[in-house]
């Protein structure tokens, strides 16, 4: 039966992203694939995504190597399919269809996805495929079974530039461990070093080069763009949140909140949302092309989260419509999803204002950089027990109180000093006296 070959291109899986990194191939040349079988895992600036095969057939060629950055729309795989009818060439095959379709992503990777059956041998290694960067040879594409390793171990291997295929696993059931990766990295560096090069200690390299890819590259580009486009102003305030901490304790005891770990961050978010009602200009963006200020009548609240893949900012959509319980559940859900590496691309776009919680690292304050397209970002410091002056006149005295520092950075094109100060002061006022939320 004659066959035809189809080249499939890298899709845009995250609302306008222009490139992605090939994390790992689940198939190789000569492998038979079924419809919807996972064939490749990619990492964009937003999330890790698995791509399924759009057709059944045999893999003819992989056009990108693991670790390579590929532009959206570039052919990455050729699959041969049976064609019962149609013209054939002298070899009995139908003509190749060049880049005839985009692959379609399944969204964030599922860590329980079914893998290909493990091969009994080490498997052949296919020749290196040409790199998209002229003059730079790409690493060989492996057709053997993907090494077993947990996501943090894969992240460590990627950061150290170690191929998991070259690591000897010592973990249970042939699993690659962190120690295995570090040992392989040290061995590689030692072999590559000059005979007289010095090291910090025996077997330890003096330096390690880490490729800038995925989230890290996107974050760096976005921060540079923001810092050198929007004129930043940052203001600070220290606030006594003892009453908010008492309210938190009382609310946490309520039946509907008992399934949640109610963080002070939830009350800061609620206070900021209330403050935005008085300063809606902080929930806006600057349209340079049209020379217009775009006021948003909805609040998609970004919550910055540190993950194994780097800093990401998932958003609570329409946070302004939520009750305290709904807001707490949404923030908790975003944090859990981010830590698991399953944040969907749609959750990382469309933000209007952001909160970054540096307090979880024991930091009191900072000068946050705006997310591009947003007018303000609020940094929340650590909650601390601090000596504080309370009372007035003859009743004035010092006692220990719960305090935290807030830092608000804002775009001075969109907000003047009075508006930025008002937003920060109003947020602090609600935290100092939660009863103001009733007004």
C-alpha positions in Angstrom: 0.0 0.0 0.0 1.5 3.4 -0.9 2.1 6.0 1.8 2.4 9.7 2.2 4.5 11.8 4.6 3.2 14.7 6.6 5.3 17.4 8.3 3.7 18.9 11.4 4.6 22.3 12.7 5.1 23.6 16.2 1.8 25.3 17.3 1.2 28.4 19.3 0.0 26.9 22.6 -0.1 30.1 24.7 -1.8 33.1 23.1 0.8 34.6 20.9 4.0 33.0 22.1 6.6 32.9 19.4 8.8 30.0 20.4 9.1 26.9 22.6 11.9 24.5 23.9 11.8 20.8 23.0 12.0 19.1 26.5 11.8 15.5 25.4 10.7 13.3 22.5 8.5 10.3 23.4 9.1 8.8 19.9 11.9 8.4 17.5 12.4 7.6 13.8 10.9 4.2 13.0 8.4 4.2 15.8 4.7 3.5 15.1 2.3 6.1 16.6 -1.4 6.1 17.1 -3.8 9.1 16.9 -3.6 11.2 20.1 -0.5 9.4 21.4 1.8 11.8 23.2 4.9 12.4 20.9 6.7 15.4 22.4 6.8 17.6 25.5 7.6 21.2 25.0 8.1 24.2 27.3 7.0 27.6 26.4 7.4 30.8 28.4 4.1 30.0 30.1 3.9 26.3 30.7 5.1 22.8 29.9 2.8 21.2 27.3 2.4 17.7 25.8 1.6 17.4 22.1 -0.3 14.4 20.7 0.0 12.8 17.3 -2.7 14.0 14.9 -2.6 10.8 12.9 -1.5 7.2 13.0 1.6 6.1 11.1 5.3 5.8 11.3 7.7 8.5 12.5 10.0 9.3 9.5 12.1 12.1 10.9 12.5 14.5 13.9 13.4 18.0 12.8 14.4 19.4 16.3 16.5 18.0 19.0 15.8 17.9 22.7 16.9 21.2 24.3 16.5 23.2 21.1 14.5 26.4 20.9 12.1 26.3 18.0 9.9 29.1 16.5 6.2 28.6 16.2 5.3 27.3 12.8 8.5 25.4 12.2 8.2 21.7 11.2 9.3 19.5 14.0 8.2 16.0 13.0 7.5 14.0 9.8 5.0 11.1 10.0 4.3 8.6 7.2 0.7 7.4 6.8 -0.9 4.8 4.6 -2.8 6.1 1.6 -5.0 3.6 -0.2 -5.7 5.9 -3.1 -3.8 8.7 -4.9 -0.7 9.2 -7.0 2.5 7.4 -6.1 6.2 8.0 -7.0 8.7 5.5 -8.3 9.3 4.2 -4.8 5.7 3.4 -4.3 5.1 6.4 -2.0 2.8 9.4 -2.4 4.4 12.8 -2.5 5.4 14.5 0.7 3.0 17.1 2.0 5.2 20.0 3.3 4.2 21.5 6.7 0.6 20.7 6.1 -0.8 21.1 9.7 -0.1 22.4 13.1 0.1 20.0 16.1 -2.5 20.7 18.8 -1.5 20.8 22.5 -3.3 19.1 25.3 -2.3 21.9 27.7 -0.2 21.5 30.8 1.5 18.2 31.1 -0.1 15.5 33.1 2.5 13.8 35.3 0.5 10.6 35.2 0.6 10.4 31.4 1.1 6.9 30.0 4.6 6.4 28.6 5.7 4.2 25.7 6.6 0.6 26.5 10.2 0.4 27.8 12.6 -1.1 25.4 14.8 -3.9 26.7 18.1 -2.6 25.3 19.7 0.8 25.3 18.2 1.6 21.9 19.9 3.2 18.9 20.7 6.8 18.7 19.6 8.7 15.6 22.0 11.0 13.8 21.9 14.6 15.0 19.3 16.8 13.2 20.3 20.2 11.9 19.9 23.0 14.3 17.7 26.0 13.5 20.7 28.2 14.4 23.1 28.3 11.5 26.5 26.8 12.1 25.5 25.2 15.4 25.2 21.4 15.5 22.2 20.1 17.5 22.6 17.3 20.0 21.5 13.9 18.8 17.9 12.9 19.0 17.4 9.9 21.2 14.9 7.2 20.2 15.2 5.1 23.4 12.8 5.2 26.3 12.7 8.5 28.2 14.7 8.1 31.4 12.6 7.8 34.6 13.1 10.9 36.8 10.9 13.2 38.8 10.3 16.8 37.6 12.7 18.5 40.0 15.4 16.1 38.9 14.7 16.9 35.3 14.9 20.6 36.1 18.3 20.1 37.8 19.6 18.1 34.8 18.5 20.9 32.5 20.1 23.6 34.6 23.4 21.7 34.7 23.3 20.8 31.0 23.2 17.1 31.7 21.4 14.7 29.3 19.4 12.1 31.4 20.2 9.6 28.7 23.9 9.8 29.8 23.2 9.3 33.5 23.5 5.9 35.2 20.4 5.7 37.5 20.7 4.4 41.0 17.2 5.1 42.4 14.4 2.6 42.9 13.2 0.9 39.7 15.9 2.6 37.6 14.9 6.2 38.6 17.5 8.9 38.1 18.2 10.8 41.4 19.6 14.3 42.1 22.9 12.7 43.2 23.1 10.8 39.9 22.7 14.1 38.0 25.3 15.9 40.1 27.7 13.1 39.7 27.3 13.1 35.9 27.7 16.9 35.8 30.9 16.7 37.9 32.3 13.9 35.6 31.5 15.8 32.5 33.2 19.0 33.8 36.3 17.1 34.9 36.7 15.4 31.6 36.3 18.7 29.7 38.7 20.7 31.9 42.2 21.6 30.8 45.0 19.6 32.5 46.1 22.6 34.6 42.7 24.3 35.3 42.0 24.8 39.0 38.8 23.8 40.9 37.2 24.8 44.1 37.5 21.3 45.4 38.2 17.9 44.0 35.5 17.1 41.4 33.7 20.4 41.8 33.7 22.8 38.8 34.6 26.5 39.2 31.6 27.6 37.2 28.5 26.2 35.4 26.7 27.7 32.4 23.0 27.4 32.4 21.1 28.0 29.1 18.4 30.7 29.4 15.2 29.2 28.2 11.5 29.0 28.8 10.1 30.9 31.8 13.5 32.4 32.8 14.0 33.9 29.3 10.5 35.2 29.1 10.8 36.8 32.6 14.1 38.4 31.8 12.8 39.9 28.6 9.6 41.1 30.2 11.4 42.7 33.1 13.9 44.5 30.9 11.0 45.8 28.7 9.1 47.0 31.7 12.0 48.6 33.5 13.0 50.6 30.5 9.6 51.5 29.2 7.4 52.3 32.2 8.7 55.1 34.5 8.6 53.3 37.9 7.8 55.0 41.2 7.9 52.9 44.4 6.4 53.9 47.7 6.5 52.1 51.0 4.4 51.9 54.2 4.6 49.9 57.4 1.2 49.0 58.9 -0.1 47.5 62.1 -2.2 44.5 61.0 -3.0 43.2 64.5 -6.7 43.6 63.9 -6.5 41.7 60.6 -4.6 38.9 62.3 -7.4 38.6 64.9 -10.0 38.6 62.1 -8.0 35.9 60.3 -8.0 33.7 63.4 -11.8 34.2 63.8 -12.5 33.5 60.2 -10.3 30.4 60.1 -12.4 28.9 62.8 -15.6 29.1 60.7 -16.8 25.9 59.2 -16.6 27.0 55.6 -13.0 28.1 55.9 -11.6 25.0 57.8 -10.5 23.3 54.6 -8.2 26.2 53.8 -4.9 27.5 55.2 -6.0 31.1 55.4 -2.9 33.2 54.6 -2.5 36.9 55.4 -2.0 37.3 51.7 -5.7 36.7 51.1 -6.5 39.7 53.4 -3.9 41.8 51.6 -5.5 40.9 48.3 -9.0 41.7 49.6 -7.8 45.1 50.9 -6.2 45.9 47.5 -9.3 45.1 45.6 -11.3 47.4 47.9 -8.8 50.2 47.5 -9.0 49.9 43.7 -12.6 51.0 43.9 -11.3 54.5 44.9 -8.3 54.5 42.5 -9.5 52.6 39.4 -6.7 54.3 37.4 -4.4 51.7 39.0 -6.3 49.0 37.1 -5.3 50.2 33.6 -2.8 49.9 30.8 -1.0 52.3 28.5 -1.7 51.9 24.8 1.4 53.4 23.2 0.3 53.0 19.6 -3.1 54.7 20.1 -1.8 57.0 22.8 -4.7 56.0 25.1 -5.1 54.9 28.7 -7.2 51.7 28.8 -9.3 51.5 32.0 -10.2 47.9 32.9 -13.6 47.4 34.5 -12.6 44.0 35.8 -9.7 42.9 37.9 -7.6 39.9 37.0 -5.4 39.7 40.0 -1.9 38.3 39.4 -0.3 36.3 42.3 3.5 35.9 41.7 4.6 32.3 42.4 8.1 30.8 42.6 8.2 27.4 41.0 10.9 24.9 39.8 10.5 26.5 36.3 11.0 30.0 37.6 8.8 32.9 38.5 5.3 32.7 37.1 2.3 35.0 37.6 -1.1 33.1 37.4 -4.2 35.3 37.6 -7.4 35.1 39.6 -9.9 36.0 36.9 -12.6 38.6 37.9 -11.2 38.8 41.5 -13.3 41.9 42.1 -16.5 39.8 42.0 -15.3 37.3 44.7 -16.1 37.0 48.3 -13.3 36.4 50.8 -14.0 32.6 50.7 -13.9 32.5 46.9 -10.8 34.6 46.8 -9.0 32.4 49.4 -10.0 29.2 47.4 -8.8 30.8 44.1 -5.4 31.9 45.5 -4.8 28.5 47.2 -5.7 26.7 44.0 -3.4 28.8 41.9 -0.5 28.2 44.3 -1.0 24.4 44.4 -1.3 24.2 40.6 1.8 26.3 40.1 3.9 24.2 42.5 2.8 21.1 40.6 3.8 22.6 37.3 0.3 22.4 35.9 -0.6 26.0 35.4 -2.5 26.4 32.1 -1.3 29.0 29.6 -4.7 30.8 29.8 -4.1 31.4 33.6 -0.9 33.3 32.8 -2.3 35.9 30.5 -4.7 38.9 30.8 -3.6 40.2 34.2 -4.5 43.8 35.3 -2.6 44.2 38.6 -0.2 42.0 40.6 0.7 41.1 44.1 4.2 39.6 44.9 4.6 38.0 48.3 8.3 38.4 49.3 7.4 37.9 52.9 7.3 34.1 52.4 11.1 34.3 52.1 11.5 36.3 55.3 12.0 39.6 53.4 10.5 42.8 54.8 10.1 44.7 51.5 11.4 45.3 48.0 11.0 47.4 44.9 9.0 45.2 42.5 9.1 45.7 38.7 5.8 46.1 36.9 4.5 43.3 34.7 4.4 44.7 31.2 0.9 46.1 30.4 0.0 46.7 34.1 -0.1 50.0 36.0 0.8 48.7 39.5 2.3 45.9 41.5 2.2 45.4 45.3 5.0 43.7 47.2 4.0 42.2 50.6 6.6 41.7 53.2 6.9 39.3 56.1 4.4 39.5 59.0 6.5 40.3 62.1 5.9 40.8 65.8 7.2 44.4 66.3 7.3 47.0 69.2 4.6 49.6 68.2 3.4 52.8 69.8 -0.3 52.6 70.5 -2.7 55.0 72.2 -2.6 58.8 72.4 -1.7 61.4 74.9 -1.3 60.1 78.5 -2.4 56.6 77.3 0.4 56.3 74.7 2.6 53.3 75.3 4.6 50.6 73.4 3.4 47.1 73.0 4.1 44.1 70.6 1.9 44.2 67.5 1.7 42.3 64.2 3.2 44.5 61.4 4.1 44.2 57.8 5.6 46.4 55.1 3.9 47.1 51.7 5.7 48.4 48.7 3.7 49.7 45.7 5.4 50.3 42.3 3.3 52.1 39.7 3.6 53.5 36.2 4.0 57.2 36.5 2.4 57.7 33.1 -0.8 56.2 34.4 -0.8 57.3 38.1 0.5 60.5 39.6 1.9 60.6 43.1 -1.4 61.4 44.7 -3.1 58.4 43.1 -0.4 56.0 43.9 -0.1 57.2 47.5 -3.9 56.9 47.9 -4.0 53.4 46.6 -1.3 52.3 49.0 -2.7 54.2 52.0 -6.2 52.8 51.4 -4.9 49.2 51.2 -3.0 49.7 54.5 -6.0 51.4 56.2 -8.2 48.3 55.5 -5.5 46.0 56.9 -5.2 48.2 60.0 -8.9 48.4 60.6 -10.8 45.6 58.7 -14.1 47.2 59.7 -13.5 49.8 57.0 -14.5 47.2 54.5 -18.1 47.6 55.7 -18.2 51.3 54.6 
